[in-house]
Amino acid sequence: MNDDAARSTQPERRNAQGRERSAARTRGDGNRGSLAPGERRKGTDDSRTIAFDVLRQVADSDAYANLVLPPMLRSRGLSGRDAAFATELTYGTLRMRGRYDAVIALCVDRPLDKIDAPVLDVLRLGAHQLLGMRVPSHAAVSETVGLARSRVGAGSAQFVNAVLRKISRTELEEWLELIEAQESDEIAKMSVVDSHPQWITRAMRDALVASGRPVDELVSLLEADNASPRVTLVARPGLISVAELGAQVESHPGRLAPTALILEGSDPGAIAAVRDGQAGVQDEGSQLVTLAFAQAPLEGTDARWLDMCAGPGGKAALLASIAGTRGARIVANEIQPHRADLVERSLAAVPAHSVEKVQVWDGRDIGTQEPGSYDRVLVDAPCTGLGALRRRPESRWRRTPSDVKVLATLQRELLTSALLAVREGGVVAYVTCSPHLAETRTVVSDVLGTLPEGSVEMLDARSLVTEIAGTDVPLAERLDVQLWPHLHGTDAMHLTLLRRVGSTVVA
């Protein structure tokens, strides 16, 4: 594998990284260093405390920061610039943990796994302020030491002070050169600099190459995973138009989906249409693949649709709103009761005539229990979520290669069930928020290989997507579609469209 093109971009990246650091608020009193130890306050501001508390919840309970942080900000009364600072500090630290761990490792005299986990989180928060945010060194160090004093004790605070002062003496570009020098393999270098586990970096490279993209785009893809995503709204057809939604909020139209608006602010919960369910927060790539599925040509009736893995309900709500404009109805299926409750809430504004029911059932059983019962079936399969690392940065540290194997087995079972549940002439969409080949093409080819020859045909998803998004959207010359954050500004959604044309029962 020739990675010369990827290697050649390293110097330019280092020069650009200094210009592209976050514009988050500069915090700190600036005079702390002149105070005697006994006069120093024992804590720090609420923004840093919240960021630390979120990191601990993420580590201790497998929580997701995007679910923990917003309610914590509200409960502690943080808004405006303070909330923005806490948000950047939290997400930036989670995204760049791998890079900061490599820097910290050069500044301590013990392996990182010998440092207490809460202390290590404090060090990561300090490193992000020093190397990834526009926080003056004196403020970053003194405020983080105050955080350590209040959360992990005075003794640990002294250790934190020593390590952060050492980090502060060297610029980011020099640290990157030092940590790159420790790695001889180019994938390893890119992984540590752009803070991804090596197995994910390699999987992303393989998926790019399989999509006909040049390998030097790998750098841009990893960097896109580390960028803060925009908040995208969906105007659900029949409930509210894009123009009506745009009149409620400062925004601009999406690039790909006609239902999408890009929010200029960051609090969608303050928008009346979102609270009422006429609109929602949904990645533009997720909207696009849903619209393409609803537009896919089928033969015969088009009245009964199934969302096989409907939780938490974003795609189900968009599908149901479309179904309502076309005289169809949807069955929203979810195996987990608490996620089925989320689906119910997402569908609250959708006219009752377009929702047949929300059911709690194992999707793997639907094909045998209800064979040939649906005109359209969406399989938004559970996956590793590697396509949404910019939204859930902790996933990169939580997932392992073994997860791919387990999930791929489930994905094959769900897709097989869907092809049994759809009637002849009907359409199945296989969707994942992961570009990993083992979760996308391999699953489809494995399932088709178990079915009678000629019983299923692959539809041209690419042409449907270009009809919706425009012909200038860069897509591989294939029947399936793979979206990318660095190319399309979306999560890395995969879409395969299949039409059943014969019996899918093996004789």
Summary of the structure (lengths in Angstrom):
residues: 507
radius of gyration: 24.4
end to end distance: 43.5
largest distance: 83.5
contacts: 1778
relative contact order: 0.10
helix: 54%
strand: 12%
